[in-house]
Amino acid sequence: MDKPTLAVVIPCYNEELCIRKTVEKLFLVINDLISKNMISENSYLYLVDDGSKDSTWEIIEDLHKNNAKVKALKFVRNFGNQKALLAGLEGVRSIGCDCAVSIDADLQQDEWAIEKFIQEFNNGADIVSGIRNDRKTDSFFKKFTALCFYKTMNILGAKIPQNHSDYRLVSKKALDILELYTEKYLFLRGFFNEVGLKTAYVKFDVKPRMAGVSKFNFVSLMGLALNGITSYSVVPLRFVTVLGFFMALFGFLVGVETVIEKIFWHNSPNGWATTIILLCVFGGIQLFCLGIIGEYVGQVFREVKSRPRYIKDVELK
């Protein structure tokens, strides 16, 4: 069997403090795998600059000049981590590879786990998902919200393994299938877990960040979660329908009770406080339901506009 060509995809946004060290460490891994005859000597790195405002791109250009195995793409502006990751996977498919590994630029994910990814790929897996051993480096709030996200996604039908990130290996076959999915806001974690190809799992440790701060904040993580939920399930819409039915039924029963009390006991219920509370509760539920529907309408709106997922500025091959 021929040794596979590995492409390592690294989305970058304002990573001037660590990008040189990241590239250096990843080449240590690649060279080690080449020396073990596990991958081809044509294996390479593919960095995607997601509209960085610092000197990230200038550093990437310098790395490319010194080493042709450093290939890269620059966006005209910031499109987000998921778009950068998608562009990287599409880019390495165009250049050519047998498998691709995506990893964060800060290398908090253990880069040496790539060897285990390759072993699983050689054993026939088309998708190898990295699973964190723990979340010790996260705050309590991030741990709690992550747990809620994974539980919610599983309830809604998107079977995403808990503590799975975008650290994964995908085969050329998986990349070819990815090309068939043209939706603008594709949720990659959901896609790779539902596509149906043979999947394996590799556990890894998370390290402290080398330099700088994480570019993911609460707003971006919430956006990712909402996109994942509305992209891969209509269960929330069905929940709205069922909730609306029970709200109407409750209102009907309260109305029947009021009429019966008026006819048989000639008594109009007082309960002004109860009425106000019920109005507030039902008003809040209605607004919540409208918000859910609005998320789906927004998804349709973005897809109908058919704008490009991202816009390339410069590509170094």
N, C-alpha and C positions, 0 to 999 in steps of 0.2 A: 504493500500500500504506500502511495506517495505521501510524503510529509505534508500536512496541511499548511497553507499560508494563513497566518493569523494577522488580523487588523485590530488594533486597540483604539477605540473611539473615546475621546476625552472632551466633553463639553467644557468650555472655559468662559468665565465672566469675571473680569477684574481680578485676575490671578497672577499679577506680576511678581508677587512676593514668593510664590512657590512653583511656578510653571517650569523653571529650569530644573529644579530638584526633582519634580515629578517626572519629567522626561528622562532624566538620568536614571532614576530608580526603575522606571518601566523598561528601559533598555537593558538594565541588569537582569531583569526577569526574562526578557526576550532572548538575550544572548545565552542565558542559562538553559532555556528550553531548546535553543538551537544546538547547543553543545551536547544535549541529551538525545538529539535526533527526534524530538517530539514535534517540532514545527519547522517550516521551510526557512531558509536564509532570506527569502523575499518578504518575510513578515515586517510589518511597519506600524507606525503610530499615525493616527489621524485626529488632529485637534480642530475643534470648532470654536471660533471666537464669537460669542453671542453678543456682539456689539459692545465690547469692553471700552471703558472710558479712560483706562490707564494705559500703560505701555505693554500690555499683554501681547498685542499683535506684533509689535516691533520685536519683542523677544522671540516670538514664534517664527518670524521671518528669518531672524539670525540663526535659530536652530535649524531651519530648513536649508539655509545656505551651507551650513557645516555638515549636514547629514541628510542625504536624499531620502532616508527612510522616515523622516519627519514630514508628513504631508498635512495640509491644513486648509481650512475654509473660514472666511470672514463674512459675517452678516453686515448689512448696511446699518442696522440698529439692533437693539435688544428685542428678541422674539420670545425668550423664555427657554428654560432648561429642556423641556420636552421637545421643543422644535429643534434645538441644537442637537439633541440626541438623535432625533429622527433624521436630520440632515446628515449627521455623521454616518448613520447606518446606510442611508441611500448613497452617500459619497463613496464608501468603501465597496459597496456592491458594484458601483460604476467602475471603480479602479480595478477591482478584482480581488477576491479572497475566498477562502474555503470556510472560514468562520470569523466572527467578530466578537470582541469583548468590549463592553461599555463600562467605564469606571469614572468616578468623580475626580476632578482635577486636584483636590486637596489630599487625595490618597488616604483618606480615613479608612477606606476599605482596604483590606490586606491584599496588596498586589501579588503576593506570593501564592495566593489561592488560585491564581490563573492556571498553575500547573494541574491542579485538581480538575479545573474546568476542561482542560485539554484531554485529560484522561477520560472523563465522562463522554466527551465528544468522540474520542476514538473508540469508545465502547458502544457508540451508536446513537447517542442523544443529540437531537437537533437543537434543543434549548436546555441550557444549564443555568438555573437560577441561584443566585447567591442569597443565603439566609443568614442574617446577623445572629450570633450566639447570644447577645444580650443588648440592652440599650443603656448601659452604664454611663455613656458619655452624654446622654440626653437629660434635659430637665424633667421634673415631674410632670409639668404641663404637656411637654412634647410626648412623653411616654403615654400619658392618658389619652391625648387626642389621637395618637397613632393607633392605640388599642381600639378606640372607638371606630376609627376609620376601617380597619381590617375587619372588625366584627360586622360593621354595617355593610361592607362590600360583600361579605360572605352571605349575609341574610338576603341581600338583593340578588344573589345568584352569580356574582363575579368571584370565583374561587381563587382569591389571591392568597398565597401563603403568608402567615403572619411574619413580620420583620423582614419581608422581601423588599429589596430596593431595586434600583436600576443597574445594579452590578450583576451582569449576566453574560453568558455566551450564547450566540445564535449562529446557526449554520447558514450556508449559502441557500439552502432550501427554504429556510425560514425568511431570509431576506427577500427571496423571490416572491413568497406569499405576501410579505409586507407591502411589496410594490403594488399589489392588487387593491389594497385598501386606500382609497383616495380621500377619505373624510379629513377635514381640515384640523380637527381637534382630537386626533387619535390618542387614546389613553393606552400607552405602550404596556404598562404592567398588566392591564386587562387583556390586551390583544395577545401577548405571548403566553398567557395562561389559559386562553380559551381556544387557541388556534388548532389544537389537537395533535400536535407533533409530539414525538417521544421526548419527555422531559426528565431531567435529573436535578438534584439539589446538592449544593455544596455549602457547608457552614463556614463562616469566617469571623474573625474578631475585628472590632472597630477600634481604630487608634485615634489619639488626639489629633486635631488638625495641625498641619505643619506651620502654617502662618495665616494671618488674616482672619476674617470672620466668615461665617456661613452666609451665603447669599439667599438662603431660603428663610423667609420670615413667616409670621402667622398668616398674613394675607395671601402670599403665594402658595403656601401649603393648603389653605382653605380652597383656593381656586383650583388646585390640582385635585383635591378631594371631590369638589362639586362636579368637576369635569368627568372624573372617573365614575361617579354615581349616575349622572345623567347620560353618559355615553354608553353605559353597559347594562342598563336596567330600566324598565318601565314600571317597576314595582311601586315607586313613590306615587306615580299617577293613579295606580289602582288603589293605593292607600287613601288618596284624596277622595276617590269615588266612594269607598266604603265608609270613610269618616263622614262624608256629606250625607250619606244615607242614614247613618245613625243619628246625626244631628237633626235631620228632618223628622225622624221617628220620635226622638225625644221631644221636639217641639210640638208634634202632633199629640203625644200623650199628655203633655202639660196643658195643651188647649182643651183636651177632653176633660181633664180633671177640673179645669176652671168652669166649663159649661155645666158639669154635673153638680158642682158646689152651688152654682148660681140657681139652677132649677130646683134642686131638692132641699137645699138648706138656705136659699136666698142669701147667700153669703159670697161677697166678692173678696177673694184673697187679698190681704194687705201686701206684705212682702216687697216693699219698694227696694230695700237693700238687696234682696235676692234677685230681683229683676235686673238691677244695675250690674250685679256681679255676673249674672248669666250673659247679659249683653256684652260685657267686656271679654268674658271667656270666649264666647262664640265669635265675637269680632276678631279676637286674636287668632283663633283657629282658622277663620276665613282668610285673614291676611297671610298666615303661614302657608295655607294651601295655594293661595295665589302666587306666593313666592316660589313654591315648587313648580307650579305650572309655568311661571315666568322663566325659570332656568331652562326648561325644555324648549320653550318658545325661542329663547336666546340661542340655544344650540342650533335649532332649525334656521334661525336668522343668519347665523354665521356661516352655516353650510350653504345656504341659498346664494349668498353673496359671492361664493366661489373665489375668494381672494387667495393668493398664493400662501402656502404655509410659512414661507420665509423668503427673503430676497438675498441672493449672494452678492457680495462685493468683490472679493478676491478669492481665488482658489489656487493652492500650491500643490502640484502633484509630482 
